Structures are given as C-alpha cells and as structure tokens.
Amino acid sequence: MQTDVERLYDKLKEEKKAFRKLAKRDIAVDMTRGRPSAEQLKIALPMLENAASLNFAAEGGDARNYGDLAGLKSARELFAEIFEVKPEEVIVGDGSSLEMMYFLIDCAMQFGVLGGKPWNSLQSVKFICPAPGYDRHFTICEAFGISMITVPMREDGPDMDLIEQLVSNDASIKGIWCVPKYSNPTGITYSDGTVVRMGSLRPAAKDFRVFWDNSYAVHSLYEDEKLKNIFEVAQKAGNANMVYGFTSTSKITFAGSGVAALAASEANIKDILKKLGVRKINPNKVNQLMHVAFLKDIQNIREIMKQHAAILRPKFELFETKMSAAFDDDERVKWSKPKGGYFISLDVPGIAKRTVALAAEAGVKFTAAGATFPYKMDDRDGNIRIAPSVPTLEEMDYAVDVLISAIKIATLEKDIAAIEQQ
Ligand SMILES: Cc1ncc(COP(=O)(O)O)c(C=O)c1O
C-alpha cells in the first residue's frame, strides 16, 4: 500500500515531467509590467499622421511657444471631463502621472502642503498603503523615507474601518495611495460606500492627502464600471482640499509619451502651480494639442478604448478559462476577475515565490512575488500580479499552461514538506 506521501511524490514526478515537456517549447514571455502591446500602440498612430495639420494658434496663443504652465485650455477641459471636475481644477502635464505624484510628495517633503510644515521637518511621516497595490507607489514612499502602513484590500476597496481609525488618531499619517478603478493589481473598483467614506475622512493631519490614482479611469474591458466622484464627496464633507487626482493617456495613446493630468481644489492647484513654476515654464503643449485633436472628448475616448478592449479582453478571458478549468474546485488557488484595467491578482498562499521561480525556468516572467506589498513583504507569500497585455494570445496560452503547472508543482512540494515535517 502506498502512503500519502508516496502518492504525492508520484504526482510530483508526473507534474515535473509534464512541466519539462512544456518548457521544451522554449517560448520567452514577459508578463512583468502592464505595458500596452505593440498592437495596441498602433491605435494612436493617426495622431502622429495628423500632426502636420494641427492649428497651433487655435487657442489664441501659439502652442509651440512658452506659456500656459497648467497646460492648454483645451487639454484641461478634456481632462476635466475625465475627472468630472472644473477645468480650473486641472493641471495637464507631460508624459507621466507617476512623475506628478513624485513631484507632489517631493514638494510636500521640502515645502509643505498648503502652508503646512515641510514633512521633512517632522519626526515621522506615514502613508497608508492598501495592499496588494501598485509597487511604484510604495517605491516612492521608500525613496523619501515615508513609513508605510499596510491595509488590506477587499472586494469593494480598502478596509475603511481600519483607515478611519488610523487617520483620525495619528497626525503623522499624511496620505493614502488609492487606485480606485480597475485597481492595480486586483482589478476591483471602489464601491460608492468606500468612495463616500474615503472622501469624508476626518484625518488628524490637516495636510493629509488622498492620492487618487485613477490611471484606469476609462480602461474597461466590458461595460464601464462607474466610479463615484470623490471630489464632489470631499467638497460636501468639507474636505475640498483633501484629494489629489491623477490620470494619464499612457494606456490610451503612448506609454510615457502621452499626457498626464492632476485634479485638485483650486486652492491646491494655485499652491502646486507656484511650485511647478519654479521648475518649468510650461509642459509639452504640442503633444497636448495632438492629443486633444485625436482624443476629442470623453465619448470618443470611450470608442478608442473599445479598440484596446477588443485586443485585451481575449487575453483576460483565456486566463479565466484555463485557470477555472484547472483550479475551480481548489480553495487554495484564487484569482480576481477584472472588468477592466491591466492586471489580474492571483492568490496562492505559501507558494507565490516558488511559483514565480518555477515559471521563470520555463521562460515565463512574472512580477516578483511580494512586489505588490509595501517593503515587498507579503507575509502570506501569496500574491502574484499577472499582466496579460504584452504577450500575444499564443504566448499567453503557453504562459498560463506554465503557470498552472508551476502552481501544481509548488503545491505538491508544499504538501509533501508539511507531511514530512509532522
Ligand atoms: C496604478 C498606476 N499608476 C500609475 C501608472 C503609471 O502611469 P504613468 O505612465 O502615467 O506614469 C501605472 C502604470 O502601470 C499604474 O498602474
């Protein structure tokens, strides 16, 4: 009679054989970052083709010359539509919203927020970091020596009970990172209730800011999921200055060569422009003009995003189909089912690092396990961020087969170890 552990060893041998056979196909797949695919990047090419016929003088001045620190009027109007705020509450910049976030934190550290003390001069500065979350937010905190407090993400947004309690009792908590729509990496959209509670926080710190990174504002794979307007909520709650909103066209036109924007109260905008004006004279308005001519308005942006969705959706669906065929009855393997954005969040407690390492042996690269947590510390060793945008469907097919096999091997190894340690 075979013992349990012998049976598991047999299964492991079988699975490893299958894995080696699969790996012989020797396909390299990079799923580390949420980049648009080559096919998606073609969608915005007409923007460049039409550049020669742009009317640079359309807005009274000359878009090729100095001026308009806050961005072209038409660009501010366009982003105001996306943020659902007034154009005066928007600054349109250059290619990266992440850079704007970094800039605002840098300013807060050096000069303070709206007349407050520079954060650098304080004993301790902390940020709340819902996790799993976007690794680059956490990297900014680390770079500035801001302590990170991890708060769990749920189906409807981060744990608001905990956040309310934390911010109302600790004046050294100066901010929170939020990706409120099609979140990175879980893909969830904050519920109305979460947005209301977030916009109505009563922080002990007067210079507390919600960093509302709405990178995926229009990036739906299906019907658009509506996100409640936090600026309205905050205004009504007497918190008009508490929210900084961000977005960009990195995944609408060109990543890093698009246009980014921030939204905030007029008082904040005035404060930010004063600091920005020391640093630069104006953003790249020629690029802004090209973008406005191509994107036109929110309805047209939604049409453009349907072309992106048509390319992205089959990749997300392939993942879902294959994973549910392999693990539907397995309580230990869970993954999110996003309706938009760029990521799927996979949960395999205890084996994330091993799974990622195994997949790499077969040429499939995932974001490093742990990266979705502050200080890269995922106590459960459970979360893996899946970025399906870059691979072709064929590559994706291979990558998910490899992932499934890697999870099976890692699970068997863990089960064997558990029995042997008894
Ligand atoms: C949540 C989030 N914010 C910001 C960015 C970067 O945006 P940008 O290209 O505008 O700097 C990304 C890119 O993946 C992201 O996922």
Ligand as a Chemical Component Dictionary entry (heavy atoms), coordinates in Angstrom:
data_LIG
# 
_chem_comp.id                   LIG 
_chem_comp.type                 NON-POLYMER 
_chem_comp.pdbx_formal_charge   0 
_chem_comp.three_letter_code    LIG 
# 
loop_
_chem_comp_atom.comp_id 
_chem_comp_atom.atom_id 
_chem_comp_atom.alt_atom_id 
_chem_comp_atom.type_symbol 
_chem_comp_atom.charge 
_chem_comp_atom.model_Cartn_x 
_chem_comp_atom.model_Cartn_y 
_chem_comp_atom.model_Cartn_z 
_chem_comp_atom.pdbx_ordinal 
LIG C1 C1 C 0 -1.817 52.494 -10.860 1  
LIG C2 C2 C 0 -0.835 53.085 -11.798 2  
LIG N1 N1 N 0 -0.476 54.369 -11.665 3  
LIG C3 C3 C 0 0.416  54.942 -12.490 4  
LIG C4 C4 C 0 0.999  54.228 -13.501 5  
LIG C5 C5 C 0 1.997  54.907 -14.375 6  
LIG O1 O1 O 0 1.349  55.910 -15.072 7  
LIG P1 P1 P 0 2.106  56.945 -15.980 8  
LIG O2 O2 O 0 2.546  56.252 -17.202 9  
LIG O3 O3 O 0 1.076  57.996 -16.241 10 
LIG O4 O4 O 0 3.262  57.497 -15.192 11 
LIG C6 C6 C 0 0.661  52.880 -13.689 12 
LIG C7 C7 C 0 1.304  52.084 -14.737 13 
LIG O5 O5 O 0 1.244  50.891 -14.778 14 
LIG C8 C8 C 0 -0.275 52.297 -12.812 15 
LIG O6 O6 O 0 -0.644 51.018 -12.922 16 
# 
loop_
_chem_comp_bond.comp_id 
_chem_comp_bond.atom_id_1 
_chem_comp_bond.atom_id_2 
_chem_comp_bond.value_order 
_chem_comp_bond.pdbx_ordinal 
LIG C1 C2 SING 1  
LIG C2 N1 SING 2  
LIG C2 C8 DOUB 3  
LIG N1 C3 DOUB 4  
LIG C3 C4 SING 5  
LIG C4 C5 SING 6  
LIG C4 C6 DOUB 7  
LIG C5 O1 SING 8  
LIG O1 P1 SING 9  
LIG P1 O2 DOUB 10 
LIG P1 O3 SING 11 
LIG P1 O4 SING 12 
LIG C6 C7 SING 13 
LIG C6 C8 SING 14 
LIG C7 O5 DOUB 15 
LIG C8 O6 SING 16 
# 
